[in-house]
Amino acid sequence: MARYIKENDYQQKVVVRHEFRFLSDRFSRALSESLVEEGLEVMFMEEAAPTPMVMLAVEENNLNLGALITASYNSAD
C-alpha cells in the first residue's frame, strides 16, 4: 500500500481505522505501523467504527486516503 501511495503521488497521510470484527484492531495497528515504517504519516483511529466513519475522517481532515480493516463480507462464524 505504501509503495502504491508513493508511486502515484498521493498525499502522504492516511487515515487507518478498524471495524468491530475479531482481531481487526490488531490488523489495523499492524497496517499503521508498516505505513509509518515506510515514511507515511498515519492518523490511526483507536476506536472501532463502521466504514462511513473513515470516509468522514478523510473528508474532515482534507485527505485523499483512508483504510478500514474489515471482514464485513464474511459471516461472523
Distance bins in CASP14 RR format, pairs under 12 A and 6 or more apart:
PFRMAT RR
TARGET T0000
AUTHOR 0000-0000-0000
RMODE 2
METHOD distances of the structure
MODEL  1
1 7 0 0 0 0 0 1 0 0 0 0 0
1 8 0 0 0 0 0 1 0 0 0 0 0
1 10 0 0 0 0 0 1 0 0 0 0 0
1 14 0 0 0 0 1 0 0 0 0 0 0
1 16 0 0 0 0 1 0 0 0 0 0 0
1 30 0 0 0 0 0 1 0 0 0 0 0
1 31 1 0 0 1 0 0 0 0 0 0 0
1 32 0 0 0 0 0 1 0 0 0 0 0
1 34 1 0 0 1 0 0 0 0 0 0 0
1 35 1 0 0 1 0 0 0 0 0 0 0
1 37 0 0 0 0 0 1 0 0 0 0 0
1 38 0 0 0 0 1 0 0 0 0 0 0
1 40 0 0 0 0 1 0 0 0 0 0 0
1 42 0 0 0 0 0 1 0 0 0 0 0
1 65 0 0 0 0 1 0 0 0 0 0 0
1 66 0 0 0 0 1 0 0 0 0 0 0
1 67 1 0 0 1 0 0 0 0 0 0 0
1 69 0 0 0 0 0 1 0 0 0 0 0
2 8 0 0 0 0 0 1 0 0 0 0 0
2 10 0 0 0 0 0 1 0 0 0 0 0
2 12 0 0 0 0 1 0 0 0 0 0 0
2 14 0 0 0 0 1 0 0 0 0 0 0
2 16 0 0 0 0 0 1 0 0 0 0 0
2 31 0 0 0 0 1 0 0 0 0 0 0
2 32 0 0 0 0 0 1 0 0 0 0 0
2 33 0 0 0 0 0 1 0 0 0 0 0
2 34 1 0 0 1 0 0 0 0 0 0 0
2 35 1 0 1 0 0 0 0 0 0 0 0
2 36 0 0 0 0 1 0 0 0 0 0 0
2 37 0 0 0 0 1 0 0 0 0 0 0
2 38 1 1 0 0 0 0 0 0 0 0 0
2 39 1 0 0 1 0 0 0 0 0 0 0
2 40 1 0 1 0 0 0 0 0 0 0 0
2 41 0 0 0 0 0 1 0 0 0 0 0
2 42 0 0 0 0 0 1 0 0 0 0 0
2 65 0 0 0 0 0 1 0 0 0 0 0
2 67 0 0 0 0 0 1 0 0 0 0 0
3 10 0 0 0 0 0 1 0 0 0 0 0
3 34 0 0 0 0 0 1 0 0 0 0 0
3 35 0 0 0 0 0 1 0 0 0 0 0
3 38 1 0 0 1 0 0 0 0 0 0 0
3 39 0 0 0 0 0 1 0 0 0 0 0
3 40 0 0 0 0 0 1 0 0 0 0 0
4 10 1 0 0 1 0 0 0 0 0 0 0
4 14 0 0 0 0 0 1 0 0 0 0 0
4 35 0 0 0 0 0 1 0 0 0 0 0
4 38 0 0 0 0 0 1 0 0 0 0 0
4 40 0 0 0 0 0 1 0 0 0 0 0
4 65 0 0 0 0 1 0 0 0 0 0 0
4 67 0 0 0 0 0 1 0 0 0 0 0
5 11 0 0 0 0 1 0 0 0 0 0 0
5 12 1 0 0 1 0 0 0 0 0 0 0
5 13 0 0 0 0 1 0 0 0 0 0 0
5 14 1 0 0 1 0 0 0 0 0 0 0
5 34 0 0 0 0 0 1 0 0 0 0 0
5 35 0 0 0 0 1 0 0 0 0 0 0
5 38 0 0 0 0 1 0 0 0 0 0 0
5 39 0 0 0 0 1 0 0 0 0 0 0
5 40 1 0 0 1 0 0 0 0 0 0 0
5 41 0 0 0 0 0 1 0 0 0 0 0
5 42 0 0 0 0 0 1 0 0 0 0 0
5 63 0 0 0 0 0 1 0 0 0 0 0
5 64 0 0 0 0 1 0 0 0 0 0 0
5 65 1 0 0 1 0 0 0 0 0 0 0
5 66 0 0 0 0 0 1 0 0 0 0 0
5 67 0 0 0 0 0 1 0 0 0 0 0
6 12 1 0 0 1 0 0 0 0 0 0 0
6 14 0 0 0 0 0 1 0 0 0 0 0
6 35 0 0 0 0 0 1 0 0 0 0 0
6 38 1 0 0 1 0 0 0 0 0 0 0
6 39 0 0 0 0 1 0 0 0 0 0 0
6 40 0 0 0 0 1 0 0 0 0 0 0
6 65 0 0 0 0 0 1 0 0 0 0 0
7 38 0 0 0 0 0 1 0 0 0 0 0
8 64 0 0 0 0 0 1 0 0 0 0 0
8 65 0 0 0 0 0 1 0 0 0 0 0
9 64 0 0 0 0 0 1 0 0 0 0 0
9 65 0 0 0 0 0 1 0 0 0 0 0
10 35 0 0 0 0 0 1 0 0 0 0 0
10 40 0 0 0 0 1 0 0 0 0 0 0
10 41 0 0 0 0 0 1 0 0 0 0 0
10 58 0 0 0 0 0 1 0 0 0 0 0
10 63 0 0 0 0 1 0 0 0 0 0 0
10 64 1 0 0 1 0 0 0 0 0 0 0
10 65 1 0 1 0 0 0 0 0 0 0 0
10 66 0 0 0 0 0 1 0 0 0 0 0
11 40 0 0 0 0 1 0 0 0 0 0 0
11 41 0 0 0 0 1 0 0 0 0 0 0
11 43 0 0 0 0 0 1 0 0 0 0 0
11 58 0 0 0 0 0 1 0 0 0 0 0
11 61 0 0 0 0 0 1 0 0 0 0 0
11 62 0 0 0 0 1 0 0 0 0 0 0
11 63 1 0 0 1 0 0 0 0 0 0 0
11 64 1 0 1 0 0 0 0 0 0 0 0
11 65 1 0 0 1 0 0 0 0 0 0 0
11 66 0 0 0 0 0 1 0 0 0 0 0
12 35 0 0 0 0 1 0 0 0 0 0 0
12 36 0 0 0 0 0 1 0 0 0 0 0
12 38 0 0 0 0 1 0 0 0 0 0 0
12 39 1 0 0 1 0 0 0 0 0 0 0
12 40 1 0 1 0 0 0 0 0 0 0 0
12 41 1 0 1 0 0 0 0 0 0 0 0
12 42 0 0 0 0 1 0 0 0 0 0 0
12 43 0 0 0 0 0 1 0 0 0 0 0
12 63 0 0 0 0 1 0 0 0 0 0 0
12 64 0 0 0 0 0 1 0 0 0 0 0
12 65 0 0 0 0 1 0 0 0 0 0 0
13 32 0 0 0 0 0 1 0 0 0 0 0
13 35 0 0 0 0 1 0 0 0 0 0 0
13 36 0 0 0 0 0 1 0 0 0 0 0
13 39 0 0 0 0 0 1 0 0 0 0 0
13 40 1 0 0 1 0 0 0 0 0 0 0
13 41 1 0 1 0 0 0 0 0 0 0 0
13 42 1 0 0 1 0 0 0 0 0 0 0
13 43 1 0 0 1 0 0 0 0 0 0 0
13 44 0 0 0 0 0 1 0 0 0 0 0
13 57 0 0 0 0 0 1 0 0 0 0 0
13 58 0 0 0 0 1 0 0 0 0 0 0
13 61 1 0 0 1 0 0 0 0 0 0 0
13 62 0 0 0 0 1 0 0 0 0 0 0
13 63 1 0 1 0 0 0 0 0 0 0 0
13 64 0 0 0 0 1 0 0 0 0 0 0
13 65 1 0 0 1 0 0 0 0 0 0 0
13 66 0 0 0 0 1 0 0 0 0 0 0
13 67 0 0 0 0 0 1 0 0 0 0 0
14 28 0 0 0 0 0 1 0 0 0 0 0
14 31 0 0 0 0 1 0 0 0 0 0 0
14 32 0 0 0 0 1 0 0 0 0 0 0
14 34 0 0 0 0 0 1 0 0 0 0 0
14 35 1 0 1 0 0 0 0 0 0 0 0
14 36 0 0 0 0 1 0 0 0 0 0 0
14 38 0 0 0 0 0 1 0 0 0 0 0
14 39 0 0 0 0 0 1 0 0 0 0 0
14 40 1 0 1 0 0 0 0 0 0 0 0
14 41 1 0 0 1 0 0 0 0 0 0 0
14 42 1 0 1 0 0 0 0 0 0 0 0
14 43 1 0 0 1 0 0 0 0 0 0 0
14 44 0 0 0 0 1 0 0 0 0 0 0
14 45 0 0 0 0 0 1 0 0 0 0 0
14 54 0 0 0 0 0 1 0 0 0 0 0
14 57 0 0 0 0 0 1 0 0 0 0 0
14 58 0 0 0 0 1 0 0 0 0 0 0
14 61 0 0 0 0 0 1 0 0 0 0 0
14 63 1 0 0 1 0 0 0 0 0 0 0
14 64 0 0 0 0 1 0 0 0 0 0 0
14 65 1 0 1 0 0 0 0 0 0 0 0
14 66 1 0 1 0 0 0 0 0 0 0 0
14 67 1 0 0 1 0 0 0 0 0 0 0
14 68 0 0 0 0 0 1 0 0 0 0 0
15 28 0 0 0 0 0 1 0 0 0 0 0
15 31 0 0 0 0 0 1 0 0 0 0 0
15 32 0 0 0 0 1 0 0 0 0 0 0
15 35 0 0 0 0 0 1 0 0 0 0 0
15 40 0 0 0 0 0 1 0 0 0 0 0
15 41 0 0 0 0 0 1 0 0 0 0 0
15 42 1 0 0 1 0 0 0 0 0 0 0
15 43 1 0 1 0 0 0 0 0 0 0 0
15 44 0 0 0 0 1 0 0 0 0 0 0
15 45 1 0 0 1 0 0 0 0 0 0 0
15 49 0 0 0 0 0 1 0 0 0 0 0
15 51 0 0 0 0 0 1 0 0 0 0 0
15 53 0 0 0 0 1 0 0 0 0 0 0
15 54 1 0 1 0 0 0 0 0 0 0 0
15 55 0 0 0 0 1 0 0 0 0 0 0
15 56 0 0 0 0 1 0 0 0 0 0 0
15 57 1 0 1 0 0 0 0 0 0 0 0
15 58 1 0 1 0 0 0 0 0 0 0 0
15 59 0 0 0 0 1 0 0 0 0 0 0
15 60 0 0 0 0 1 0 0 0 0 0 0
15 61 1 0 0 1 0 0 0 0 0 0 0
15 62 0 0 0 0 0 1 0 0 0 0 0
15 63 1 0 0 1 0 0 0 0 0 0 0
15 64 0 0 0 0 0 1 0 0 0 0 0
15 65 1 0 0 1 0 0 0 0 0 0 0
15 66 1 0 1 0 0 0 0 0 0 0 0
15 67 1 0 0 1 0 0 0 0 0 0 0
15 68 0 0 0 0 1 0 0 0 0 0 0
15 69 0 0 0 0 0 1 0 0 0 0 0
16 24 0 0 0 0 0 1 0 0 0 0 0
16 25 0 0 0 0 0 1 0 0 0 0 0
16 27 0 0 0 0 1 0 0 0 0 0 0
16 28 1 0 1 0 0 0 0 0 0 0 0
16 29 0 0 0 0 1 0 0 0 0 0 0
16 30 0 0 0 0 1 0 0 0 0 0 0
16 31 1 0 1 0 0 0 0 0 0 0 0
16 32 1 0 1 0 0 0 0 0 0 0 0
16 33 0 0 0 0 1 0 0 0 0 0 0
16 34 0 0 0 0 0 1 0 0 0 0 0
16 35 1 0 0 1 0 0 0 0 0 0 0
16 36 0 0 0 0 1 0 0 0 0 0 0
16 40 0 0 0 0 1 0 0 0 0 0 0
16 41 0 0 0 0 0 1 0 0 0 0 0
16 42 1 0 1 0 0 0 0 0 0 0 0
16 43 1 0 0 1 0 0 0 0 0 0 0
16 44 1 0 1 0 0 0 0 0 0 0 0
16 45 1 0 0 1 0 0 0 0 0 0 0
16 46 0 0 0 0 0 1 0 0 0 0 0
16 49 0 0 0 0 0 1 0 0 0 0 0
16 53 0 0 0 0 0 1 0 0 0 0 0
16 54 0 0 0 0 1 0 0 0 0 0 0
16 57 0 0 0 0 1 0 0 0 0 0 0
16 58 0 0 0 0 0 1 0 0 0 0 0
16 63 0 0 0 0 0 1 0 0 0 0 0
16 65 0 0 0 0 1 0 0 0 0 0 0
16 66 1 0 0 1 0 0 0 0 0 0 0
16 67 1 0 1 0 0 0 0 0 0 0 0
16 68 1 0 0 1 0 0 0 0 0 0 0
16 69 1 0 0 1 0 0 0 0 0 0 0
16 70 0 0 0 0 0 1 0 0 0 0 0
17 24 0 0 0 0 1 0 0 0 0 0 0
17 25 0 0 0 0 1 0 0 0 0 0 0
17 27 0 0 0 0 0 1 0 0 0 0 0
17 28 1 0 0 1 0 0 0 0 0 0 0
17 29 0 0 0 0 0 1 0 0 0 0 0
17 31 0 0 0 0 0 1 0 0 0 0 0
17 32 0 0 0 0 1 0 0 0 0 0 0
17 42 0 0 0 0 0 1 0 0 0 0 0
17 43 0 0 0 0 1 0 0 0 0 0 0
17 44 1 0 0 1 0 0 0 0 0 0 0
17 45 1 0 1 0 0 0 0 0 0 0 0
17 46 0 0 0 0 1 0 0 0 0 0 0
17 47 1 0 0 1 0 0 0 0 0 0 0
17 48 1 0 0 1 0 0 0 0 0 0 0
17 49 1 0 1 0 0 0 0 0 0 0 0
17 50 0 0 0 0 1 0 0 0 0 0 0
17 51 0 0 0 0 1 0 0 0 0 0 0
17 52 0 0 0 0 0 1 0 0 0 0 0
17 53 1 0 0 1 0 0 0 0 0 0 0
17 54 1 0 1 0 0 0 0 0 0 0 0
17 55 0 0 0 0 0 1 0 0 0 0 0
17 56 0 0 0 0 0 1 0 0 0 0 0
17 57 1 0 0 1 0 0 0 0 0 0 0
17 58 0 0 0 0 0 1 0 0 0 0 0
17 66 1 0 0 1 0 0 0 0 0 0 0
17 67 1 0 0 1 0 0 0 0 0 0 0
17 68 1 0 1 0 0 0 0 0 0 0 0
17 69 1 0 0 1 0 0 0 0 0 0 0
17 70 0 0 0 0 1 0 0 0 0 0 0
18 24 1 1 0 0 0 0 0 0 0 0 0
18 25 1 0 1 0 0 0 0 0 0 0 0
18 26 0 0 0 0 1 0 0 0 0 0 0
18 27 1 0 0 1 0 0 0 0 0 0 0
18 28 1 1 0 0 0 0 0 0 0 0 0
18 29 0 0 0 0 1 0 0 0 0 0 0
18 30 0 0 0 0 0 1 0 0 0 0 0
18 31 0 0 0 0 1 0 0 0 0 0 0
18 32 0 0 0 0 1 0 0 0 0 0 0
18 44 0 0 0 0 1 0 0 0 0 0 0
18 45 0 0 0 0 1 0 0 0 0 0 0
18 46 0 0 0 0 1 0 0 0 0 0 0
18 47 0 0 0 0 1 0 0 0 0 0 0
18 48 1 0 1 0 0 0 0 0 0 0 0
18 49 1 0 0 1 0 0 0 0 0 0 0
18 50 0 0 0 0 0 1 0 0 0 0 0
18 51 0 0 0 0 0 1 0 0 0 0 0
18 53 0 0 0 0 0 1 0 0 0 0 0
18 54 0 0 0 0 1 0 0 0 0 0 0
18 66 0 0 0 0 0 1 0 0 0 0 0
18 67 0 0 0 0 1 0 0 0 0 0 0
18 68 1 0 0 1 0 0 0 0 0 0 0
18 69 1 0 1 0 0 0 0 0 0 0 0
18 70 1 0 0 1 0 0 0 0 0 0 0
18 71 0 0 0 0 1 0 0 0 0 0 0
18 72 0 0 0 0 0 1 0 0 0 0 0
19 25 0 0 0 0 1 0 0 0 0 0 0
19 27 0 0 0 0 0 1 0 0 0 0 0
19 28 0 0 0 0 1 0 0 0 0 0 0
19 45 0 0 0 0 0 1 0 0 0 0 0
19 47 0 0 0 0 0 1 0 0 0 0 0
19 48 1 0 1 0 0 0 0 0 0 0 0
19 49 1 0 0 1 0 0 0 0 0 0 0
19 50 1 0 0 1 0 0 0 0 0 0 0
19 51 1 0 0 1 0 0 0 0 0 0 0
19 52 0 0 0 0 0 1 0 0 0 0 0
19 53 0 0 0 0 1 0 0 0 0 0 0
19 54 0 0 0 0 1 0 0 0 0 0 0
19 67 0 0 0 0 0 1 0 0 0 0 0
19 68 1 0 0 1 0 0 0 0 0 0 0
19 69 1 0 0 1 0 0 0 0 0 0 0
19 70 1 0 1 0 0 0 0 0 0 0 0
19 71 1 0 0 1 0 0 0 0 0 0 0
19 72 1 0 0 1 0 0 0 0 0 0 0
19 73 0 0 0 0 0 1 0 0 0 0 0
19 74 0 0 0 0 0 1 0 0 0 0 0
19 76 0 0 0 0 0 1 0 0 0 0 0
20 28 0 0 0 0 0 1 0 0 0 0 0
20 47 0 0 0 0 0 1 0 0 0 0 0
20 48 1 0 1 0 0 0 0 0 0 0 0
20 49 0 0 0 0 1 0 0 0 0 0 0
20 50 0 0 0 0 1 0 0 0 0 0 0
20 51 0 0 0 0 0 1 0 0 0 0 0
20 53 0 0 0 0 0 1 0 0 0 0 0
20 68 0 0 0 0 0 1 0 0 0 0 0
20 69 0 0 0 0 0 1 0 0 0 0 0
20 70 0 0 0 0 1 0 0 0 0 0 0
20 71 0 0 0 0 1 0 0 0 0 0 0
20 72 0 0 0 0 1 0 0 0 0 0 0
20 76 0 0 0 0 1 0 0 0 0 0 0
21 27 0 0 0 0 1 0 0 0 0 0 0
21 28 0 0 0 0 0 1 0 0 0 0 0
21 48 0 0 0 0 1 0 0 0 0 0 0
21 50 0 0 0 0 0 1 0 0 0 0 0
21 68 0 0 0 0 0 1 0 0 0 0 0
21 69 0 0 0 0 1 0 0 0 0 0 0
21 70 1 0 0 1 0 0 0 0 0 0 0
21 71 1 0 1 0 0 0 0 0 0 0 0
21 72 1 0 0 1 0 0 0 0 0 0 0
21 73 0 0 0 0 0 1 0 0 0 0 0
21 74 0 0 0 0 1 0 0 0 0 0 0
21 75 0 0 0 0 0 1 0 0 0 0 0
21 76 1 0 0 1 0 0 0 0 0 0 0
21 77 0 0 0 0 0 1 0 0 0 0 0
22 48 0 0 0 0 0 1 0 0 0 0 0
22 69 0 0 0 0 0 1 0 0 0 0 0
22 70 0 0 0 0 0 1 0 0 0 0 0
22 71 0 0 0 0 1 0 0 0 0 0 0
22 74 0 0 0 0 0 1 0 0 0 0 0
22 76 0 0 0 0 1 0 0 0 0 0 0
22 77 0 0 0 0 0 1 0 0 0 0 0
23 29 0 0 0 0 0 1 0 0 0 0 0
23 30 0 0 0 0 0 1 0 0 0 0 0
23 48 0 0 0 0 0 1 0 0 0 0 0
23 69 0 0 0 0 1 0 0 0 0 0 0
23 70 0 0 0 0 0 1 0 0 0 0 0
23 71 0 0 0 0 1 0 0 0 0 0 0
24 30 0 0 0 0 0 1 0 0 0 0 0
24 31 0 0 0 0 0 1 0 0 0 0 0
24 47 0 0 0 0 0 1 0 0 0 0 0
24 48 1 0 0 1 0 0 0 0 0 0 0
24 49 0 0 0 0 0 1 0 0 0 0 0
24 50 0 0 0 0 0 1 0 0 0 0 0
24 51 0 0 0 0 0 1 0 0 0 0 0
24 67 0 0 0 0 0 1 0 0 0 0 0
24 68 0 0 0 0 1 0 0 0 0 0 0
24 69 1 0 1 0 0 0 0 0 0 0 0
24 70 1 0 0 1 0 0 0 0 0 0 0
24 71 1 0 0 1 0 0 0 0 0 0 0
24 72 0 0 0 0 1 0 0 0 0 0 0
24 74 0 0 0 0 0 1 0 0 0 0 0
25 31 0 0 0 0 0 1 0 0 0 0 0
25 32 0 0 0 0 0 1 0 0 0 0 0
25 44 0 0 0 0 0 1 0 0 0 0 0
25 45 0 0 0 0 0 1 0 0 0 0 0
25 46 0 0 0 0 1 0 0 0 0 0 0
25 47 0 0 0 0 1 0 0 0 0 0 0
25 48 1 0 0 1 0 0 0 0 0 0 0
25 49 0 0 0 0 0 1 0 0 0 0 0
25 68 0 0 0 0 0 1 0 0 0 0 0
25 69 1 0 0 1 0 0 0 0 0 0 0
25 70 0 0 0 0 0 1 0 0 0 0 0
26 32 0 0 0 0 0 1 0 0 0 0 0
26 33 0 0 0 0 0 1 0 0 0 0 0
26 48 0 0 0 0 0 1 0 0 0 0 0
26 69 0 0 0 0 1 0 0 0 0 0 0
27 33 0 0 0 0 0 1 0 0 0 0 0
27 34 0 0 0 0 0 1 0 0 0 0 0
27 48 0 0 0 0 0 1 0 0 0 0 0
27 67 0 0 0 0 0 1 0 0 0 0 0
27 68 0 0 0 0 0 1 0 0 0 0 0
27 69 1 0 1 0 0 0 0 0 0 0 0
27 70 0 0 0 0 1 0 0 0 0 0 0
27 71 0 0 0 0 1 0 0 0 0 0 0
28 34 0 0 0 0 0 1 0 0 0 0 0
28 35 0 0 0 0 0 1 0 0 0 0 0
28 42 0 0 0 0 1 0 0 0 0 0 0
28 43 0 0 0 0 0 1 0 0 0 0 0
28 44 1 0 0 1 0 0 0 0 0 0 0
28 45 0 0 0 0 1 0 0 0 0 0 0
28 46 0 0 0 0 1 0 0 0 0 0 0
28 47 0 0 0 0 0 1 0 0 0 0 0
28 48 0 0 0 0 1 0 0 0 0 0 0
28 49 0 0 0 0 0 1 0 0 0 0 0
28 54 0 0 0 0 0 1 0 0 0 0 0
28 66 0 0 0 0 0 1 0 0 0 0 0
28 67 1 0 0 1 0 0 0 0 0 0 0
28 68 1 0 0 1 0 0 0 0 0 0 0
28 69 1 0 1 0 0 0 0 0 0 0 0
28 70 0 0 0 0 1 0 0 0 0 0 0
28 71 0 0 0 0 0 1 0 0 0 0 0
29 35 0 0 0 0 0 1 0 0 0 0 0
29 36 0 0 0 0 0 1 0 0 0 0 0
29 42 0 0 0 0 0 1 0 0 0 0 0
29 44 1 0 0 1 0 0 0 0 0 0 0
29 45 0 0 0 0 0 1 0 0 0 0 0
29 46 0 0 0 0 1 0 0 0 0 0 0
29 67 0 0 0 0 0 1 0 0 0 0 0
29 69 0 0 0 0 1 0 0 0 0 0 0
30 36 0 0 0 0 0 1 0 0 0 0 0
30 37 0 0 0 0 0 1 0 0 0 0 0
30 42 0 0 0 0 0 1 0 0 0 0 0
30 44 0 0 0 0 0 1 0 0 0 0 0
30 67 0 0 0 0 0 1 0 0 0 0 0
30 69 0 0 0 0 1 0 0 0 0 0 0
31 37 0 0 0 0 0 1 0 0 0 0 0
31 38 0 0 0 0 0 1 0 0 0 0 0
31 40 0 0 0 0 0 1 0 0 0 0 0
31 42 0 0 0 0 1 0 0 0 0 0 0
31 44 0 0 0 0 1 0 0 0 0 0 0
31 45 0 0 0 0 0 1 0 0 0 0 0
31 66 0 0 0 0 0 1 0 0 0 0 0
31 67 1 0 0 1 0 0 0 0 0 0 0
31 68 0 0 0 0 0 1 0 0 0 0 0
31 69 1 0 0 1 0 0 0 0 0 0 0
31 70 0 0 0 0 0 1 0 0 0 0 0
32 38 0 0 0 0 0 1 0 0 0 0 0
32 39 0 0 0 0 0 1 0 0 0 0 0
32 40 0 0 0 0 1 0 0 0 0 0 0
32 41 0 0 0 0 0 1 0 0 0 0 0
32 42 1 0 1 0 0 0 0 0 0 0 0
32 43 0 0 0 0 1 0 0 0 0 0 0
32 44 1 0 1 0 0 0 0 0 0 0 0
32 45 0 0 0 0 1 0 0 0 0 0 0
32 46 0 0 0 0 0 1 0 0 0 0 0
32 66 0 0 0 0 0 1 0 0 0 0 0
32 67 0 0 0 0 1 0 0 0 0 0 0
32 69 0 0 0 0 1 0 0 0 0 0 0
33 39 0 0 0 0 0 1 0 0 0 0 0
33 40 0 0 0 0 0 1 0 0 0 0 0
33 42 0 0 0 0 1 0 0 0 0 0 0
33 44 0 0 0 0 1 0 0 0 0 0 0
34 40 0 0 0 0 1 0 0 0 0 0 0
34 42 0 0 0 0 1 0 0 0 0 0 0
34 44 0 0 0 0 0 1 0 0 0 0 0
34 67 0 0 0 0 0 1 0 0 0 0 0
35 41 0 0 0 0 1 0 0 0 0 0 0
35 42 1 0 1 0 0 0 0 0 0 0 0
35 43 0 0 0 0 0 1 0 0 0 0 0
35 44 0 0 0 0 1 0 0 0 0 0 0
35 65 0 0 0 0 1 0 0 0 0 0 0
35 66 0 0 0 0 0 1 0 0 0 0 0
35 67 0 0 0 0 1 0 0 0 0 0 0
36 42 1 0 1 0 0 0 0 0 0 0 0
36 43 0 0 0 0 0 1 0 0 0 0 0
36 44 0 0 0 0 1 0 0 0 0 0 0
40 63 0 0 0 0 0 1 0 0 0 0 0
40 65 0 0 0 0 1 0 0 0 0 0 0
40 66 0 0 0 0 0 1 0 0 0 0 0
40 67 0 0 0 0 0 1 0 0 0 0 0
41 61 0 0 0 0 0 1 0 0 0 0 0
41 63 0 0 0 0 1 0 0 0 0 0 0
41 65 0 0 0 0 0 1 0 0 0 0 0
42 57 0 0 0 0 0 1 0 0 0 0 0
42 61 0 0 0 0 0 1 0 0 0 0 0
42 63 0 0 0 0 0 1 0 0 0 0 0
42 65 0 0 0 0 0 1 0 0 0 0 0
42 66 0 0 0 0 1 0 0 0 0 0 0
42 67 0 0 0 0 1 0 0 0 0 0 0
43 54 0 0 0 0 0 1 0 0 0 0 0
43 57 1 0 0 1 0 0 0 0 0 0 0
43 58 0 0 0 0 1 0 0 0 0 0 0
43 60 0 0 0 0 0 1 0 0 0 0 0
43 61 1 0 0 1 0 0 0 0 0 0 0
43 62 0 0 0 0 0 1 0 0 0 0 0
43 63 1 0 0 1 0 0 0 0 0 0 0
43 65 0 0 0 0 1 0 0 0 0 0 0
43 66 0 0 0 0 1 0 0 0 0 0 0
43 67 0 0 0 0 0 1 0 0 0 0 0
44 54 0 0 0 0 0 1 0 0 0 0 0
44 57 0 0 0 0 0 1 0 0 0 0 0
44 66 0 0 0 0 0 1 0 0 0 0 0
44 67 0 0 0 0 0 1 0 0 0 0 0
44 69 0 0 0 0 0 1 0 0 0 0 0
45 53 1 0 0 1 0 0 0 0 0 0 0
45 54 1 0 0 1 0 0 0 0 0 0 0
45 56 0 0 0 0 0 1 0 0 0 0 0
45 57 1 0 0 1 0 0 0 0 0 0 0
45 58 0 0 0 0 0 1 0 0 0 0 0
45 60 0 0 0 0 0 1 0 0 0 0 0
45 61 0 0 0 0 0 1 0 0 0 0 0
45 66 0 0 0 0 1 0 0 0 0 0 0
45 67 0 0 0 0 0 1 0 0 0 0 0
45 68 0 0 0 0 1 0 0 0 0 0 0
45 69 0 0 0 0 0 1 0 0 0 0 0
47 53 0 0 0 0 1 0 0 0 0 0 0
47 54 0 0 0 0 0 1 0 0 0 0 0
47 57 0 0 0 0 0 1 0 0 0 0 0
48 54 0 0 0 0 0 1 0 0 0 0 0
48 68 0 0 0 0 1 0 0 0 0 0 0
48 69 0 0 0 0 1 0 0 0 0 0 0
48 70 0 0 0 0 1 0 0 0 0 0 0
48 72 0 0 0 0 0 1 0 0 0 0 0
49 55 0 0 0 0 0 1 0 0 0 0 0
49 56 0 0 0 0 1 0 0 0 0 0 0
49 57 0 0 0 0 1 0 0 0 0 0 0
49 68 0 0 0 0 1 0 0 0 0 0 0
49 69 0 0 0 0 0 1 0 0 0 0 0
49 70 0 0 0 0 0 1 0 0 0 0 0
50 56 0 0 0 0 0 1 0 0 0 0 0
50 57 0 0 0 0 0 1 0 0 0 0 0
50 68 0 0 0 0 1 0 0 0 0 0 0
50 70 0 0 0 0 1 0 0 0 0 0 0
50 72 0 0 0 0 1 0 0 0 0 0 0
51 57 0 0 0 0 0 1 0 0 0 0 0
51 58 0 0 0 0 0 1 0 0 0 0 0
51 66 0 0 0 0 0 1 0 0 0 0 0
51 67 0 0 0 0 0 1 0 0 0 0 0
51 68 1 0 1 0 0 0 0 0 0 0 0
51 69 0 0 0 0 0 1 0 0 0 0 0
51 70 1 0 0 1 0 0 0 0 0 0 0
51 72 1 0 0 1 0 0 0 0 0 0 0
51 73 0 0 0 0 0 1 0 0 0 0 0
52 58 0 0 0 0 0 1 0 0 0 0 0
52 59 0 0 0 0 0 1 0 0 0 0 0
52 68 0 0 0 0 1 0 0 0 0 0 0
53 59 0 0 0 0 0 1 0 0 0 0 0
53 60 0 0 0 0 0 1 0 0 0 0 0
53 66 0 0 0 0 0 1 0 0 0 0 0
53 68 0 0 0 0 1 0 0 0 0 0 0
53 70 0 0 0 0 0 1 0 0 0 0 0
54 60 0 0 0 0 0 1 0 0 0 0 0
54 61 0 0 0 0 0 1 0 0 0 0 0
54 63 0 0 0 0 0 1 0 0 0 0 0
54 65 0 0 0 0 1 0 0 0 0 0 0
54 66 1 0 1 0 0 0 0 0 0 0 0
54 67 1 0 0 1 0 0 0 0 0 0 0
54 68 1 0 1 0 0 0 0 0 0 0 0
54 69 0 0 0 0 1 0 0 0 0 0 0
54 70 0 0 0 0 1 0 0 0 0 0 0
55 61 0 0 0 0 0 1 0 0 0 0 0
55 63 0 0 0 0 0 1 0 0 0 0 0
55 64 0 0 0 0 0 1 0 0 0 0 0
55 65 0 0 0 0 0 1 0 0 0 0 0
55 66 0 0 0 0 1 0 0 0 0 0 0
55 67 0 0 0 0 0 1 0 0 0 0 0
55 68 0 0 0 0 1 0 0 0 0 0 0
56 63 0 0 0 0 0 1 0 0 0 0 0
56 66 0 0 0 0 0 1 0 0 0 0 0
56 68 0 0 0 0 0 1 0 0 0 0 0
57 63 1 0 0 1 0 0 0 0 0 0 0
57 64 0 0 0 0 0 1 0 0 0 0 0
57 65 0 0 0 0 0 1 0 0 0 0 0
57 66 1 0 0 1 0 0 0 0 0 0 0
57 67 0 0 0 0 0 1 0 0 0 0 0
57 68 0 0 0 0 1 0 0 0 0 0 0
58 64 1 0 0 1 0 0 0 0 0 0 0
58 65 1 0 0 1 0 0 0 0 0 0 0
58 66 1 0 1 0 0 0 0 0 0 0 0
58 67 0 0 0 0 1 0 0 0 0 0 0
58 68 0 0 0 0 0 1 0 0 0 0 0
59 65 0 0 0 0 0 1 0 0 0 0 0
59 66 0 0 0 0 0 1 0 0 0 0 0
71 77 0 0 0 0 0 1 0 0 0 0 0
END
